[in-house]
Amino acid sequence: MTPLESAKEKARLWKTYDLDAETRAEIERMEREDEKLFVDSFYSDLEFGTGGLRGVMGVGSMRMNKYTVGMATQGLANYILKHHAQAGGEGSVAIAYDSRNNASYFAQIAADILAENGIRVYLYSELRPTPLLSFTVRELKCTAGIVITASHNPKEYNGYKVYWSDGGQILPPNDGGIIQAVRGVMAGALQGQNAMQGAEQGRSEGASQDLPQDLSKNLQNELPSDLVHEVPLYVEEKYLELVRGLTLSEEAVKSESDISIVYTSIHGSGITLVPKTLAALGFSNVSVVEEQAVPDGNFPTVESPNPEEKSAMKMALELGEKVNAELVLGTDPDTDRVGLAVRNDQNELVLINGNQAGSLLVYYRLLVGKEKGKLPEHPFIGKTIVTTELIARIAQSFNVPCYDTLTGFKFIAGLIKEKEGKENFVAGGEESYGYLVSDFVRDKDAALSAVQFAEIAAYAKSKGTTMWGMLKDLYLQHGVFQEELVSITLKGIDGVAQIQSMMSRLRNQPPQTLGGVALAELHDVKAGTCKNMISGEVTTLPYPSSDVLQFILTDGSKISARPSGTEPKIKFYFSLRKVVSSASEISEAQFELMQRIELIKNEMLDAK
């Protein structure tokens, strides 16, 4: 069946449902006037993966709209009802949403359908960060949670992330069970028709699936069912109390509470929580980028609302220079990632990357936690396999184990759950600007991380140094680490073949040297093997199978290759290391490592 034939069949099925007049008219218009858009919108179903849904908003089975959200919610409801029929008790779901267009509307649709299935719902009445939803699921002892967000994707996108009772994103076996249930609904089973009708009959007045909603309008005071409740106010208050309780150096925070901090929410949900967390610790000199403080799903001041990109932090950096800020912070729309800038030796504001920020966070929690006697018994650190090995070396220097997981913070949450009752999580993170301290939240938390970075800045100042100075100290102790991510897009069937060919060649004919340094180990996560390239010994890796290759060099450098699971991309993660004996050598070492990264890039890309 061709894509056009598939699209026509999907559209025909959709038109058998009780659609609203606007949706029906748009399907007919696309089919008649815009074949490309019609095919893109209907050639298949929007895939419900292990993280939920994510896609462009609009009409069609491949789009985020009230019908695809409704069907996903009905599938989740089916799984929850089955789960509780087996386990006994009543199911419940907490729901939050960020500033994306239609986000509160999709949240209302999900709440209505869950309630129609007899499932209790706790719904935030205005936008809130993703990590607060994770905390809410745990605090209210919910079966599951939903966040309507597309993270840092462009404005055309929205998404639907599902969490389980531990507060983490769904993992086996629940992910497979929920995916199967959702696919059953999306395949057009009777429950799918009910979900279509439920979405249509829900509170849709004043909103549409393909037009931006007026984000100044929040939920109505009258909730649709006695099974739908607003999240109690005490939940956020308890979260803030726990954040305050994580302070390690109260004297430093008190003495340096007036350090100059700039914060931008980049039009996202962070404005509802990050200023509160900073105020909760007593930081009094916080300047907010007002032009970006209003939640707006069109993200009018940036090309992409991603704090990993310098362009998204431009206005915050400009304000930082104006007010002579010592720390600049920026969060993405759902407030699970945070970017930051600090002052260097030349007193310039410079952005530091996720590996550097995560290393500082882990170092601070271990150093001051040990000094103050606040480290828990049996502490451990968690990170992903593509994150810098500097974090592992820091942990080792404190005789604290550091465990690696597959890429994605949900695996760190799974690690925390696995270790419960045996070992205690201290801190961790991933290179993509996501970090966590303590375990009362089970996803990366930009609000909590922001206040931690402010505390580190205050601590450094109280010791007569800076965060930049602390980072240089780490390089002196453990070697200079230079990291870079290269993402290559290869679209279409030919692109898939190219990616597979690159991975096959790297797997079967691994380079003996990279950038002039010998290969020590080859980690093939798909095969689950670690091969010592010197002795030939093969051992087993402790991860589930995943299409990832890692090349560990004799100097401790690490290069990883990983096809994206959701996009037509292959990603290369470079993490190179060089030992230095004095601070004056750091800049030269960084320059040398960047040159080596360029050389290795060329060597790796020859595998095309």
C-alpha positions as CSV (number, residue, x, y, z in Angstrom):
1,M,0.0,0.0,0.0
2,T,1.4,3.4,-1.0
3,P,1.5,6.3,1.5
4,L,-1.3,8.0,-0.3
5,E,-3.5,4.8,-0.2
6,S,-2.7,4.3,3.5
7,A,-3.6,8.0,4.1
8,K,-6.9,7.6,2.3
9,E,-7.8,4.5,4.3
10,K,-6.9,6.2,7.6
11,A,-9.0,9.2,6.7
12,R,-11.9,7.0,5.6
13,L,-11.8,5.3,9.1
14,W,-11.6,8.7,10.8
15,K,-14.7,9.9,9.0
16,T,-16.7,7.0,10.4
17,Y,-16.3,8.5,13.8
18,D,-18.4,11.3,15.3
19,L,-16.0,14.1,14.4
20,D,-16.6,17.8,14.9
21,A,-17.6,19.8,11.7
22,E,-14.3,21.7,11.5
23,T,-12.2,18.5,11.6
24,R,-14.3,16.8,9.0
25,A,-14.1,19.8,6.7
26,E,-10.3,20.1,7.1
27,I,-9.9,16.4,6.2
28,E,-11.9,16.9,3.1
29,R,-10.0,20.1,2.2
30,M,-6.6,18.5,2.6
31,E,-7.7,15.4,0.5
32,R,-9.0,17.7,-2.2
33,E,-6.4,20.5,-2.2
34,D,-3.2,19.5,-0.5
35,E,-2.1,16.0,-1.1
36,K,1.3,16.3,0.6
37,L,-0.2,17.7,3.8
38,F,-2.9,15.0,3.6
39,V,-0.4,12.2,3.3
40,D,1.8,13.6,6.1
41,S,-1.2,13.9,8.3
42,F,-2.7,10.4,7.7
43,Y,-0.2,7.9,6.3
44,S,0.1,6.2,9.6
45,D,-0.7,6.6,13.3
46,L,1.2,8.9,15.6
47,E,3.4,6.4,17.5
48,F,2.8,6.0,21.2
49,G,6.3,5.1,22.3
50,T,8.0,4.5,25.7
51,G,7.7,8.2,26.5
52,G,4.2,8.7,25.2
53,L,3.2,10.9,22.2
54,R,5.0,13.7,20.5
55,G,4.2,15.4,17.2
56,V,3.0,18.4,15.2
57,M,-0.4,19.7,16.2
58,G,-3.2,19.5,13.5
59,V,-5.8,17.3,12.0
60,G,-5.0,13.7,11.3
61,S,-3.9,10.4,12.7
62,M,-0.2,11.5,12.6
63,R,-0.9,14.7,14.5
64,M,-1.4,15.8,18.0
65,N,-5.1,16.7,18.4
66,K,-8.0,16.0,20.7
67,Y,-8.7,12.7,19.0
68,T,-5.1,11.2,19.2
69,V,-4.9,12.5,22.8
70,G,-8.3,11.0,23.5
71,M,-7.3,7.6,22.1
72,A,-4.0,7.6,24.0
73,T,-5.8,8.4,27.2
74,Q,-8.4,5.7,26.6
75,G,-5.6,3.2,26.2
76,L,-3.9,4.4,29.4
77,A,-7.3,4.1,31.2
78,N,-7.7,0.5,29.9
79,Y,-4.3,-0.4,31.2
80,I,-4.9,1.2,34.6
81,L,-8.3,-0.4,35.0
82,K,-6.8,-3.8,34.1
83,H,-3.9,-3.2,36.5
84,H,-6.2,-2.3,39.4
85,A,-8.6,-5.1,38.6
86,Q,-5.6,-7.4,39.3
87,A,-4.1,-5.5,42.2
88,G,-7.3,-4.2,43.8
89,G,-8.1,-0.6,44.7
90,E,-8.9,2.5,42.9
91,G,-6.8,4.0,40.1
92,S,-5.8,7.7,40.0
93,V,-3.9,10.0,37.7
94,A,-2.2,13.4,38.2
95,I,-2.1,15.7,35.2
96,A,0.0,18.8,34.5
97,Y,0.8,20.9,31.4
98,D,3.2,23.6,30.3
99,S,2.9,26.7,28.1
100,R,2.4,24.9,24.7
101,N,-0.5,25.9,22.6
102,N,-3.5,23.7,23.4
103,A,-1.7,22.2,26.4
104,S,-4.4,23.0,29.0
105,Y,-7.1,21.9,26.4
106,F,-5.4,18.5,25.9
107,A,-5.1,18.2,29.7
108,Q,-8.8,18.8,30.1
109,I,-9.6,16.1,27.4
110,A,-7.4,13.6,29.2
111,A,-9.1,14.4,32.6
112,D,-12.6,14.0,31.1
113,I,-11.8,10.6,29.5
114,L,-10.2,9.2,32.6
115,A,-13.1,10.4,34.7
116,E,-15.6,8.8,32.3
117,N,-13.7,5.5,33.0
118,G,-14.1,5.9,36.7
119,I,-10.5,7.0,37.4
120,R,-9.8,9.7,39.9
121,V,-8.0,12.7,38.5
122,Y,-5.8,15.4,40.1
123,L,-5.5,18.2,37.7
124,Y,-3.4,21.4,38.0
125,S,-5.5,24.5,37.3
126,E,-2.7,26.3,35.6
127,L,0.6,25.4,33.9
128,R,3.2,23.7,36.1
129,P,6.7,22.1,35.5
130,T,7.1,18.5,34.7
131,P,9.2,17.6,37.8
132,L,6.5,19.0,40.0
133,L,4.1,16.5,38.3
134,S,6.6,13.7,39.1
135,F,6.5,14.8,42.8
136,T,2.7,15.1,42.7
137,V,2.3,11.5,41.5
138,R,4.4,10.3,44.5
139,E,2.9,12.7,47.1
140,L,-0.7,11.8,46.2
141,K,0.1,8.1,45.7
142,C,-1.3,8.1,42.2
143,T,-1.3,5.2,39.8
144,A,0.1,7.3,37.0
145,G,0.7,10.8,35.8
146,I,0.4,12.7,32.5
147,V,2.3,15.9,31.4
148,I,1.2,17.7,28.2
149,T,4.5,19.0,26.8
150,A,6.8,18.7,23.9
151,S,9.8,19.7,26.0
152,H,12.1,22.0,23.8
153,N,10.7,21.1,20.4
154,P,9.5,24.0,18.1
155,K,6.2,25.7,18.6
156,E,4.3,23.5,16.2
157,Y,4.7,20.5,18.5
158,N,3.0,19.2,21.5
159,G,3.3,15.9,23.4
160,Y,1.9,13.6,26.0
161,K,4.3,12.0,28.6
162,V,3.2,9.2,30.9
163,Y,4.6,8.6,34.4
164,W,4.0,5.6,36.7
165,S,3.4,5.4,40.5
166,D,7.1,5.8,41.4
167,G,7.1,9.3,39.7
168,G,9.3,8.2,36.9
169,Q,8.5,7.9,33.2
170,I,7.1,4.4,32.3
171,L,9.6,1.5,32.2
172,P,9.2,-2.2,31.6
173,P,6.8,-3.9,32.1
174,N,4.4,-1.0,32.3
175,D,5.6,0.7,29.1
176,G,4.9,-2.3,27.0
177,G,1.5,-2.9,28.5
178,I,0.4,0.7,28.1
179,I,1.8,0.8,24.5
180,Q,-0.1,-2.3,23.6
181,A,-3.3,-0.9,25.1
182,V,-3.0,2.4,23.3
183,R,-2.2,0.6,20.0
184,G,-5.3,-1.4,20.5
185,V,-7.4,1.7,20.8
186,M,-5.7,3.4,17.9
187,A,-6.3,0.4,15.7
188,G,-10.0,1.2,15.8
189,A,-11.3,-1.1,18.4
190,L,-14.6,-0.2,20.1
191,Q,-12.7,1.6,22.9
192,G,-11.1,3.8,20.2
193,Q,-14.5,4.9,18.9
194,N,-15.5,5.7,22.5
195,A,-12.3,7.7,22.9
196,M,-13.1,9.7,19.7
197,Q,-16.6,10.4,21.0
198,G,-15.3,11.2,24.5
199,A,-12.9,13.7,23.1
200,E,-15.6,15.3,21.1
201,Q,-18.1,15.4,24.0
202,G,-15.5,16.8,26.4
203,R,-15.2,20.4,27.4
204,S,-14.0,21.6,23.9
205,E,-15.8,24.9,23.9
206,G,-13.5,27.8,22.9
207,A,-10.6,25.6,21.7
208,S,-9.6,23.6,18.7
209,Q,-7.0,21.0,18.1
210,D,-5.2,22.9,15.3
211,L,-5.4,26.5,16.4
212,P,-3.5,28.1,19.2
213,Q,-5.5,28.5,22.4
214,D,-5.7,31.7,24.4
215,L,-3.2,30.8,27.0
216,S,-4.5,33.4,29.4
217,K,-7.5,31.3,29.9
218,N,-7.0,28.5,32.5
219,L,-9.3,25.8,33.6
220,Q,-12.8,26.8,34.8
221,N,-13.6,26.8,38.5
222,E,-16.2,24.2,37.9
223,L,-14.6,20.8,37.2
224,P,-16.4,18.3,35.0
225,S,-16.9,15.5,37.4
226,D,-16.8,14.6,41.0
227,L,-13.8,12.4,40.1
228,V,-11.7,15.4,38.9
229,H,-10.0,17.4,41.6
230,E,-7.6,20.3,41.6
231,V,-4.2,19.4,42.9
232,P,-4.1,20.5,46.6
233,L,-2.1,23.6,47.4
234,Y,-0.1,21.7,50.0
235,V,1.7,19.6,47.3
236,E,3.7,22.5,46.0
237,E,4.3,23.8,49.5
238,K,5.7,20.5,50.5
239,Y,7.9,20.4,47.4
240,L,9.4,23.8,48.3
241,E,9.9,22.6,51.9
242,L,11.9,19.6,50.7
243,V,13.9,21.9,48.4
244,R,14.8,24.1,51.4
245,G,15.8,21.0,53.3
246,L,18.5,20.1,50.7
247,T,20.6,23.1,51.5
248,L,24.1,22.0,52.5
249,S,25.8,25.3,53.3
250,E,23.3,27.5,55.0
251,E,26.0,29.9,56.2
252,A,27.2,30.5,52.6
253,V,23.7,31.0,51.3
254,K,22.9,33.4,54.1
255,S,26.2,35.4,53.7
256,E,25.9,35.6,49.9
257,S,22.1,35.8,49.5
258,D,22.5,39.0,47.5
259,I,24.5,37.4,44.6
260,S,23.2,38.7,41.3
261,I,21.2,36.1,39.5
262,V,19.4,36.4,36.1
263,Y,16.7,34.0,35.2
264,T,14.6,33.3,32.1
265,S,11.8,30.9,31.7
266,I,11.9,31.2,27.9
267,H,8.1,31.6,27.9
268,G,7.7,28.3,29.8
269,S,6.3,26.9,33.0
270,G,9.5,27.7,35.0
271,I,8.2,31.1,35.8
272,T,5.7,29.5,38.2
273,L,8.3,27.7,40.3
274,V,11.9,28.7,39.8
275,P,11.6,32.2,41.3
276,K,9.8,30.6,44.3
277,T,12.6,28.0,44.8
278,L,15.3,30.8,44.7
279,A,13.2,32.9,47.1
280,A,12.7,29.9,49.4
281,L,16.5,29.7,50.0
282,G,16.7,33.5,50.5
283,F,18.3,34.6,47.3
284,S,17.1,38.2,47.0
285,N,18.8,39.7,44.0
286,V,17.1,37.8,41.1
287,S,16.4,39.6,37.9
288,V,13.9,38.0,35.6
289,V,13.9,38.5,31.8
290,E,10.5,40.1,31.7
291,E,10.2,39.8,27.9
292,Q,10.3,36.0,28.2
293,A,8.4,35.7,31.5
294,V,4.9,35.5,30.0
295,P,4.0,31.9,29.1
296,D,3.5,31.7,25.4
297,G,3.4,28.6,23.2
298,N,4.5,30.6,20.2
299,F,7.9,31.4,21.9
300,P,8.0,34.7,20.1
301,T,11.5,35.8,21.2
302,V,13.5,32.7,20.3
303,E,13.9,30.3,17.3
304,S,13.9,27.3,19.7
305,P,13.0,27.3,23.4
306,N,16.0,25.2,24.2
307,P,18.5,26.4,26.9
308,E,21.2,24.1,25.3
309,E,21.3,26.6,22.4
310,K,23.1,30.0,22.9
311,S,20.5,31.8,20.9
312,A,17.8,30.9,23.4
313,M,19.9,32.3,26.2
314,K,20.8,35.5,24.4
315,M,18.4,37.9,26.2
316,A,19.3,36.4,29.6
317,L,23.0,36.9,28.8
318,E,22.4,40.5,27.7
319,L,20.5,41.2,31.0
320,G,23.3,39.4,32.9
321,E,25.9,41.8,31.5
322,K,23.6,44.8,32.2
323,V,23.1,43.9,35.9
324,N,26.6,42.4,36.3
325,A,25.1,39.0,37.2
326,E,27.3,36.3,38.7
327,L,25.0,33.5,37.5
328,V,22.6,33.3,34.6
329,L,19.9,30.5,34.5
330,G,17.4,29.5,31.8
331,T,14.9,26.7,31.7
332,D,13.0,25.0,28.8
333,P,9.2,25.1,28.5
334,D,8.4,22.2,30.9
335,T,11.3,23.1,33.2
336,D,13.2,19.8,33.3
337,R,16.4,21.2,31.6
338,V,18.4,24.2,32.8
339,G,21.2,26.1,31.1
340,L,23.6,28.3,32.9
341,A,26.3,30.9,32.4
342,V,29.1,31.8,34.9
343,R,31.9,34.4,35.0
344,N,35.3,33.2,33.7
345,D,38.8,34.4,34.7
346,Q,38.3,37.5,32.5
347,N,35.0,38.3,34.2
348,E,33.1,37.4,31.1
349,L,29.8,35.6,31.2
350,V,30.3,32.2,29.5
351,L,27.8,29.4,29.0
352,I,28.9,26.0,30.4
353,N,27.7,22.7,28.9
354,G,25.6,20.0,30.5
355,N,28.6,17.8,31.3
356,Q,30.4,20.7,33.1
357,A,27.3,21.7,35.1
358,G,26.5,18.2,36.1
359,S,30.1,17.6,37.2
360,L,30.0,20.8,39.4
361,L,26.7,19.7,40.9
362,V,27.9,16.2,41.8
363,Y,31.2,17.5,43.2
364,Y,29.4,20.1,45.4
365,R,26.9,17.5,46.8
366,L,29.7,15.1,47.7
367,L,32.3,17.6,48.9
368,V,30.0,19.7,51.1
369,G,27.8,16.8,52.0
370,K,30.9,15.0,53.4
371,E,32.1,18.2,55.2
372,K,28.8,18.8,56.9
373,G,28.1,15.2,57.7
374,K,25.0,15.3,55.4
375,L,25.8,12.4,53.1
376,P,23.4,9.5,53.5
377,E,24.6,6.0,54.3
378,H,25.5,4.0,51.2
379,P,25.4,7.0,48.8
380,F,25.6,6.6,45.0
381,I,25.7,8.8,41.9
382,G,23.8,8.1,38.7
383,K,24.5,9.2,35.1
384,T,23.9,8.0,31.5
385,I,26.5,6.2,29.5
386,V,27.0,9.2,27.1
387,T,27.6,11.6,30.0
388,T,31.1,12.7,30.9
389,E,33.4,10.3,32.8
390,L,34.5,13.3,34.9
391,I,31.5,12.6,37.1
392,A,32.6,9.0,37.6
393,R,36.1,10.1,38.5
394,I,34.7,12.7,41.0
395,A,32.6,10.0,42.7
396,Q,35.5,7.6,42.8
397,S,37.6,10.2,44.6
398,F,35.0,10.2,47.4
399,N,34.8,6.4,47.4
400,V,31.2,6.7,46.2
401,P,29.9,4.3,43.4
402,C,28.7,5.9,40.2
403,Y,26.3,3.8,38.1
404,D,25.7,4.2,34.4
405,T,22.4,3.8,32.7
406,L,21.1,3.9,29.1
407,T,20.4,7.4,27.6
408,G,17.3,9.0,29.0
409,F,16.6,10.2,32.5
410,K,13.9,7.6,33.0
411,F,16.6,5.1,33.3
412,I,18.2,7.0,36.2
413,A,14.8,7.1,37.8
414,G,14.6,3.3,37.3
415,L,18.1,3.0,38.9
416,I,16.9,5.0,42.0
417,K,13.9,2.7,42.3
418,E,16.1,-0.4,41.9
419,K,18.4,0.7,44.7
420,E,15.7,1.8,47.2
421,G,16.3,0.4,50.6
422,K,19.9,-0.6,49.8
423,E,21.7,2.5,48.6
424,N,20.8,6.2,48.6
425,F,20.8,8.5,45.6
426,V,22.8,11.7,46.1
427,A,22.9,13.4,42.7
428,G,23.1,12.7,39.0
429,G,22.4,13.8,35.5
430,E,22.8,13.6,31.8
431,E,24.8,15.6,29.3
432,S,21.6,17.1,27.8
433,Y,21.2,19.7,30.7
434,G,19.1,17.5,33.0
435,Y,20.0,17.0,36.6
436,L,18.5,15.7,39.9
437,V,19.4,16.0,43.6
438,S,17.8,13.7,46.1
439,D,15.0,11.3,45.2
440,F,11.7,12.9,46.1
441,V,11.4,13.8,42.4
442,R,12.0,11.0,39.8
443,D,12.8,13.1,36.7
444,K,15.3,15.7,35.8
445,D,14.3,18.9,37.7
446,A,15.4,22.3,36.5
447,A,13.8,24.2,39.3
448,L,15.6,22.2,42.0
449,S,18.8,22.3,39.9
450,A,18.6,26.1,39.5
451,V,18.5,26.6,43.2
452,Q,21.4,24.2,43.6
453,F,23.5,26.1,41.1
454,A,22.7,29.3,43.0
455,E,23.9,27.7,46.2
456,I,27.1,26.5,44.5
457,A,27.7,30.1,43.3
458,A,27.2,31.4,46.9
459,Y,29.4,28.7,48.4
460,A,32.2,29.4,45.9
461,K,32.0,33.2,46.6
462,S,32.1,32.5,50.3
463,K,35.4,30.6,49.7
464,G,36.9,33.4,47.6
465,T,36.5,31.6,44.3
466,T,33.9,31.1,41.6
467,M,32.1,28.2,39.9
468,W,34.6,28.6,37.0
469,G,37.4,28.3,39.6
470,M,35.8,25.2,41.0
471,L,35.6,23.7,37.5
472,K,39.3,24.4,36.9
473,D,40.1,22.7,40.2
474,L,38.2,19.6,39.0
475,Y,40.3,19.6,35.8
476,L,43.5,19.8,37.8
477,Q,42.4,16.9,40.0
478,H,41.0,14.6,37.3
479,G,42.1,15.9,33.9
480,V,40.7,18.3,31.4
481,F,37.5,16.9,29.8
482,Q,36.3,18.4,26.5
483,E,32.9,17.3,25.2
484,E,30.9,17.8,22.0
485,L,27.8,16.3,20.4
486,V,27.4,15.9,16.7
487,S,24.0,15.0,15.3
488,I,23.7,14.0,11.6
489,T,20.3,13.9,10.0
490,L,19.8,11.3,7.2
491,K,16.2,11.3,6.1
492,G,14.1,8.7,4.2
493,I,14.8,5.0,3.4
494,D,18.2,5.8,2.1
495,G,19.1,7.6,5.3
496,V,18.0,4.6,7.4
497,A,20.3,2.4,5.3
498,Q,23.2,4.9,5.7
499,I,22.8,4.9,9.5
500,Q,22.7,1.2,9.6
501,S,25.7,0.9,7.4
502,M,27.7,3.3,9.6
503,M,26.8,1.4,12.7
504,S,27.6,-1.9,11.1
505,R,31.0,-0.8,9.9
506,L,31.9,0.7,13.3
507,R,30.7,-2.4,15.0
508,N,32.5,-5.0,12.7
509,Q,35.6,-3.0,11.8
510,P,36.3,-0.7,14.8
511,P,39.1,1.8,14.5
512,Q,42.3,0.8,16.3
513,T,43.1,4.4,17.1
514,L,41.1,7.6,17.2
515,G,42.8,11.0,17.1
516,G,46.2,9.3,17.4
517,V,45.2,7.5,20.7
518,A,44.8,3.7,20.9
519,L,41.5,2.1,21.5
520,A,41.4,0.3,24.9
521,E,37.8,-1.1,24.9
522,L,34.9,-1.5,22.6
523,H,31.4,-1.5,24.3
524,D,28.7,-2.9,22.1
525,V,25.5,-2.2,24.1
526,K,23.4,-3.9,21.4
527,A,25.3,-7.2,21.8
528,G,25.8,-6.5,25.6
529,T,29.6,-7.0,25.3
530,C,32.8,-5.2,26.4
531,K,35.9,-6.2,24.4
532,N,39.3,-5.4,25.8
533,M,41.1,-4.5,22.5
534,I,44.6,-5.2,24.1
535,S,43.9,-8.6,25.7
536,G,41.0,-9.7,23.6
537,E,39.0,-10.5,26.7
538,V,35.2,-10.1,26.3
539,T,33.0,-9.4,29.3
540,T,29.2,-8.6,29.7
541,L,27.8,-5.1,30.0
542,P,25.2,-4.4,32.7
543,Y,22.6,-2.7,30.4
544,P,19.6,-3.8,28.4
545,S,20.2,-4.1,24.7
546,S,20.4,-0.8,22.8
547,D,22.0,0.2,19.5
548,V,24.9,2.1,21.0
549,L,28.7,1.7,20.4
550,Q,31.3,3.2,22.7
551,F,35.0,3.5,22.1
552,I,37.1,3.9,25.2
553,L,40.6,5.1,24.6
554,T,43.7,4.4,26.6
555,D,43.8,8.0,27.9
556,G,40.3,7.7,29.3
557,S,38.6,9.5,26.4
558,K,35.2,8.2,25.2
559,I,33.4,8.4,21.9
560,S,29.8,7.1,21.6
561,A,27.7,6.4,18.5
562,R,23.9,6.1,18.8
563,P,21.1,6.2,16.2
564,S,18.2,8.3,17.5
565,G,15.1,6.2,18.5
566,T,12.6,8.9,17.4
567,E,14.3,10.9,14.6
568,P,16.2,10.1,11.4
569,K,19.5,10.9,13.1
570,I,22.8,9.4,14.2
571,K,24.5,11.0,17.2
572,F,28.2,11.0,18.1
573,Y,29.2,12.0,21.6
574,F,32.8,13.0,22.0
575,S,34.4,13.2,25.5
576,L,38.2,13.6,25.4
577,R,40.5,13.9,28.3
578,K,44.0,15.3,28.9
579,V,46.0,15.4,32.2
580,V,47.5,18.8,33.2
581,S,49.8,19.8,36.0
582,S,48.9,23.5,36.4
583,A,46.0,25.8,35.8
584,S,47.9,27.7,33.1
585,E,47.8,24.5,31.0
586,I,44.0,24.2,30.9
587,S,43.3,26.6,28.0
588,E,45.9,25.0,25.9
589,A,44.7,21.5,26.7
590,Q,41.1,22.5,25.8
591,F,42.3,23.8,22.4
592,E,44.3,20.7,21.7
593,L,41.3,18.5,22.7
594,M,39.0,20.5,20.4
595,Q,41.4,19.9,17.5
596,R,41.5,16.2,18.3
597,I,37.7,16.1,18.3
598,E,37.7,17.6,14.8
599,L,40.2,14.9,13.7
600,I,38.1,12.1,15.2
601,K,35.0,13.5,13.6
602,N,36.6,13.1,10.2
603,E,37.7,9.6,11.0
604,M,34.3,8.6,12.3
605,L,32.4,10.1,9.4
606,D,34.5,8.2,6.9
607,A,32.4,5.3,8.1
608,K,29.6,6.6,5.8
